[in-house]
Amino acid sequence: MLKSKEAGIKPGLKPTGFLPLSEALKQNRRQVVNNHKYYVNAGLATMMGMLNFDKQFTRAEGINLWDSEGNRYLDFLGAYGALNLGHNHPRVLAALEQVKQLPNLLQASLGTLAGALAKNLAAATPGNLQRSFFGNSGAEAVEGALKLARAATGRQGLVYCENSFHGKTMGALSVTGREKYRKYFQPLLPNCISIPYGRLDALESTLKGENIAAFIVEPVQGEGGIIIPPPGYLSGAREICSRYGTLLIMDEIQTGLGRTGKMFACEHEGVVPDIMCLAKSLGGGVMPAGAYITTDDIWKKAYGSIERALLHTSTFGGNTLAAAAAIAALEVIYEENLPDRAWETGRQLLTGLYKLKEKYPLVKEVRGCGLMVGIEFNQPGGLASKASFGLVNKLSEEYIGSMVAGELLNKHRIITAYTLNNPNVIRLEPPLNVTPEQVETLLTALEHIFSEHKSFFSMAASGAKTVLKSFIKK
């Protein structure tokens, strides 16, 4: 083996431009933006900067964030449902401190905490769900669930819903229902069939072919614009899948762990899926953690022998730190009664939003369940480019949600964002321990925005001014 000197590396000497952690933490906003423009995703950095979404945040606690200038913000975005417990929950941080002496990654062993977390998930999830596989993200959980379904059934077909979102890796993307994200990566997985969301007749006619391994569905379509299915849809899907021997995969990545007012959204209709995908808040808002959980019978059909035991694995899945954070997160959810709190506070939020909808024509529709809420906005016909001074035509025509989110951020210091599949919907997914007073702060801010901008064109013009200011500053 070459010594470091012979290999051209001098001990202790770092490459030119290398940033030690101590220096990285001292960077200002402009330096952070430049790093992203030159070394990460320039297009995203530019887009974020247009409406001042490139602020530098330096502290986080609960629902509160502070920027580099000392301003406090309320986080009603909640990392797309990954912060059910809020930022830096002390119980989760204490759990990480408690296990810091344990080996984090050790494949030549059975993880103490991974086994305990799997046992806890079996206790927490409905019905006879028992065996868990651990990864690091929602997309990984979906990938594993799709592979499990094919291996357990011997079938190839996978059915998913239009307007759905299950992730952007190749398998998850193959069952994600927005062409914008799919078209550049064709061909995707074969034998994937799209059907309308909420239509049991479409599901049944598709499953009659008897070569369908699984139907994957979100109890509430999150990125689709917070779309609630008609009553009886999930229980009907359960019955149809059972009739045709098709596995029902419930994607609870965004809806699970208390978000909709139940521990899992499928429990609103008493549904027990064959496979459930979890992630986001599973890591307590601190560690990346994803999982799927299935029945003993399905697991054994796919991976139940020594020969098959290693067909699907993950280097970092179930590591000690992630498992400790997940165990602590589950403890907090139960001890702080977060599902019930989400239901009650969500009812307050929805009631207030319904009143705003009645008053302001800018609001097209309000949808939600628990603290998973979307506000959809009306669009005009034409003239949008003129209203936005020709600077934000795309934003004006398609992304009015981002303009409302920009107003909330820049004038009221409240963080939200639009949904990926429907940019005219802003999502509200605050930590589940958000207070009634904080909800009222949001409602007051929205009232102020809607009363100030009673037309689409006023909103577009305001958005254009923000863009102009951001370019002048930068």
N, C-alpha and C positions, 0 to 999 in steps of 0.2 A: 504493500500500500504506500502511495506517495505521502511524504510528510507535507505539512501545510506549506512550508516554505517552497518546497519543490513544486507544489501544485499552484504556486502563484498567490497564495493567501498568507498574509502576515498576521500572526496572532494579535488580536486586539484591534486591528486596523479595519475599519468599516468602509464600504464603498462611498464614493463622493455622493452627497445628497441623501444619504441614509438618515432617517429620523429615529432616534431612540425614543422610547415611550415618554420619558420625562419631557422631551422637546415637543413631541407630538401633542401632548396635552396642553401645551402653551400656545398652540396655533390660534390665530384669529379667524374671523369669518371669511375674509378674502382668501386666506391661505387654504382653508378647507375647501372652498368652492373651486379654486384653481387645481387642487389635487384631484378632485372629481372630474374636472374638465379635461385634464391631461392624462390621468391614469385610470379612471373608472369609466363612467358613461357620460360623455360630453352632451349628448342630446337630452338626457334626463336632467343634467345639471342646468342646462339652459332653460328647459321647460319649468323646472322648479323655481328658477330665478325670476321668471316673467311675472309671477304673482307674489313674489317675496316669500316663497316657501323654502328658501335656502338659508333661513335663519340658523344661527348656531346656538344650540341648547346645551347648557352646562350643568344643569342639576334637575333631578326628577324625584318626586315623592308622591305616591298615591295618584290622584288625578292631576296634580300640579306639575308644571314645568317652568324653568326659568331660563331666559336667554342670556347671551353674553353681556347684554346691557342691563341686566338685573330685572327685566320685566317678567311678571308671572302670567302664565297661560293655563287655561283649563283644557285638558286633553279629552275631547269627545270622539276621537278617532279610535283610541285604544289599540293601535297597531293591528287594525282589521280583526279585532276579536282576540288578540293574543295577550291582552292586559286585563283579563277579568278581575285580577287581584290588584290592579294598578301598578304603578312603577315601583320597583325596588321594595316590595313588601318585606318588612323586617323579619317575618317568620321564615320566608324563603332564603333570605340572606343568612340568617342564623343557621339554617340547615346546611348550607354550603360550608359555613365555618365549622360546623360540627363534624364534617366528613373530610376535612382537608388533608388529614394524615393517611387516609385510605388510598389504595391504588385506584386510579381513575380508569385506566385501560389495562386489562389483563385478560387476553383471550384464553390463556391456558388455565382457566378457572371459571367457576360459575359465580356471577356477580351477586353479592349479598343483597344489595338494594334493588337490583333489577327483578329478582325473584319476589321480593316484598311488594314492589310496585305492581307486578303482574297479579299478585294475590289481591291487592287492593282494588285494582280495576275490575277483576272478576266480581268483587263484592259490590262495586259501585254501579256497574252497568246492568241493564235489565235482563231478565230471563236467564238462559243457560250459557251466556257468553263467558268463556273461561280462559282461553289461551291467547296470550299476547305476543306480538312481535314488535320490537322497538327499533325505531330509526331516529331521524333528526328533524323531519319536516312533514308537512301535510302531503306534499307531492310524493315523498317516499312512502308514506302510509298508504296512499292510493296505489302506487306501483306494486307494493307488496300485496295489497288486497286483490288486485287484478290477477296477479300471478297465482295467488292462492286459489282463486275461483276457477281458473283454467286447470290447474293441477288437480283440484279436488273433484271436478265434474268430468274432466276429459272432453269438455266442449270448448269451442273457440269463440263463439259470439259474445259481444259485450254491448249492452244497450245503455244509452245515456240520454240526457234531456237537452233539448235546444235551450240556449241561454245559460247553460250550466258553467261552472268553473270548478275544476278539480286539481289544477296545477299545470305547470309548464314543462315538466320533463316529458320525454317522448310518449310513455304509456299514459300518463295522466292527461297530456294534451290530446291524445287520441279520443278521450271521452269528455273533452271540454267543448262546450257548444258555442264558441265564437270564432268565426272564420278569420278574423284579424290576427289571432294568435297562432292559427294553424297553417295558413297558406304558404308560408315560407319554408315549412319543414316537411312537406309531403315527399314521399308517401309515409303516412303514419301507420299505426298498427292496423292490420287488416281485420275484417269482420266486426267493425264497430258501427253500430246503428243508432242514429239520432231520432228521437221522437219528441213530440210536444210535451212540455211540463204540465202536469195536472190532468192529463187525459188518460184515464184508465182503459178506454177502448183502444187507444193506440198501443198501449203497453201489451194488452192481451193479444191483439192481432199480430204483434211482433214476436211474442214468445211462443206462438203456436208452431213455429218451425222446429222447436225442440232441439236446436243446436245452440241455445243461448246459455252461456255459463253464468252470467250475472247481469243484474240491473243495478246501476249505481245512481244514487239520487241524493240531493240535498233536501233535508226537511224544510228549509227555507233557502231559496236561492239568494246567496249573499251578493256576489259580484254581479249577478244578473239584475240587481236593482232592489234587493230586499223584497222578493216575490214570495208571497204566502200561498201555498197550494189550497185548493178548495177543500172543505171539510170531508174527511173520509178518504182522501187520496192516499195517504201513507198506509192506512189499514187495508185499503183496497189493493194497493200494490203488494202488500205482504201476502194477501190471500191468493192473488194471481201468480206471484212467483212460486209459492208453495205448490200450486196446482200443476205447474209445468216443470217443476224440478230445477228452477232457476234460483241462484243465490241472490239474496237481497243485500246489497252493500249500502249502508247508510253513511254518508259523508257528514260527520258531526264535527269536522275540523273547526268550523267557525261557530256553529250553533251549540256545541257541547259545553259541558262543565258550567251550567247555570245560566248561560247567556239569554235564553228565551223564557226563563221563568220556571223551567224544569231542569233537573240535572242534565238530561239529554232531550233534545227537541222531539225525538220519536216517541217519547213517553206521553206527549200530549194526546196521542191516539192509541196508547197502550201497545205500541209496535215493538217487537223484538226482532232485529235484523239478524241475518246470518253472519255478517261481518260489519263491524263498525270502525270507521277511521277517526282518529283523534290527533290533534297537534295543537298549535297556537298556545292557548293558555295552559296546556298540560305542563309546560316548563315553568309555570309560575311567573311568566313575564321576565325571567332572568336567563334561563337556559333553553337552547333549542332542543325540543323533544317532540317526537311523533310516534304513533303506535297504531296498529290495528288489533282488534280483539275478535275472536271467533269461537265457535263451539268446539268441544273436544272431538266430536265426530268429524267435522269438516277438516280440522287440523290433521287428524290422523290419516284421512284419505289423501291429503297432499304431502305431508312431511312426517308421517308416523313411523317410519322405519329408520334404522341406522343409515341405510344407503341414501335416504332422502333428507336426512336431518340437516345437511349443509347446503341444500339447494338455494336457499335464500338467506343471506346474512348481511350484517352491517358492522363495519369496524367500530364506529362510535356509538351505535345504537345501544341504549341501556347502560351507558357509562355511569359511574358512581355519582358524579356531580349532577347530571341530568335527572337520574332516578331520585336522588335526594330532594331536588327542587320539586319534582312532580309529586312525591309523597307529601311534602310540606304543603304544596298547593291544594291537594285534595283535602288535607286536614283543615286548611283555612276556609275552603269553600263550605264544608260542613259546619264548622264551628261558628262562622260568621253568617251562616244561613243565607248565602249569596243568591241562590236561585229564587227564594221568596222575595228577597230585597229587589232583585231584578224585575220581578213581576209587578211589584207595587210601584216602584219608581218608574218603570216603563209605562204603566197605566197613566201616571201623572204626565209623563212626557207626551204620550200619544194624545191625551185629552187636550193638552195645550196646543199641539200641532194641528189637531182637527179644527180648533177655533181659528187659528191663523189661516187655514185653508179657506174657511168660509169668508174671511175678510179680504183676502188678497188673491187676485186672479193669476199672479205669477206662479202660485202653487197649484200644480195639477193634481197631485195625489199624495196621500200620506199612508205608509204601510209599515207594519211592524209587529213584533211579538217579543214581549219582555223588553230588554234593552238592546234589541237589534232592530233599528228603525231607519227607514229611508224616506226622504222627501224628494218627489219628482217634480220638475219644473216644466211649465209650458214653453213651447218654442214659437217664434214668429215665422212668418213666411217672407223671405227676402229682406232686403235693406239692412241685413245684419252687418255687412261689411262697412256700409256708410256710417252706421251707428257706432261702430268701433274704430272709426277714423282709418279703416283699412289696415290696422295694425294687428288685430286679433280676430281675423275673420273666422279661423277655425274654432277658436274658443267661443266666439259669439254664436256660431251656428250649431255647435255640437257639445260644447263644454260649459254650459251656463252653471252647472253644478260647481265647477272649479271657481267661477267668479263669485258665487255666494260664499264658497269656502274661503276665498281670498278676502272678502269683506269681513267675515267672522274672524279670520286670523289677524288682519292688519288693523282693524278698527276696534275689535272687541276682545282680542287675545283669546280666542277659542279655536282649537284645532279640530278640523274635520277634513274629509276628502270625498271625492266622487267614487262611485263603484266602477269597476273595470269594464264590465260589459254594457253599462248604461251610464255614460258620463253626465247625463242630465239628472242624475240622482245623487244627492249627498247622503252619506251614511252617518248614523249616530250610534256609536258603540263604545260608550264610556266604560270605565271600570264599574263593576257591579256594586261597589260600595259608594257610588256617587250619591251625594246628598240631595234631598228635595230642594234645598236652597241653590245648589249648583245647577240643577235642572231649570229652575226659575231664571237664573242668570242667562242661560242659553236661550230660553223662550223670549226673554226681554230683548236680547240682542237680535234675534230673528225678526221680532216685531219691528224693531228700529230699522233694520235693513229693508224689509218689505214695505214699510210705510215711506221710506226715503226713495226707494226705487220701485214705483208702482207699475212700471212697464219694463219689458225686456230691454228696450233700447237704453233706458237709463242705467240699467245694470251693465250692459255692454260698454257704454261710455265710461262708466266708473272703472271697469276692468281695464280699458285702454289707458286711462290715466295712470293706473297702478303700473302697467307695463312701461309707459313712458318714464315714470319716475325711477323704476328699477334700472332702466338702461342709462339714464342720466347719472345715477349714483355709481354705476359700475363701468 
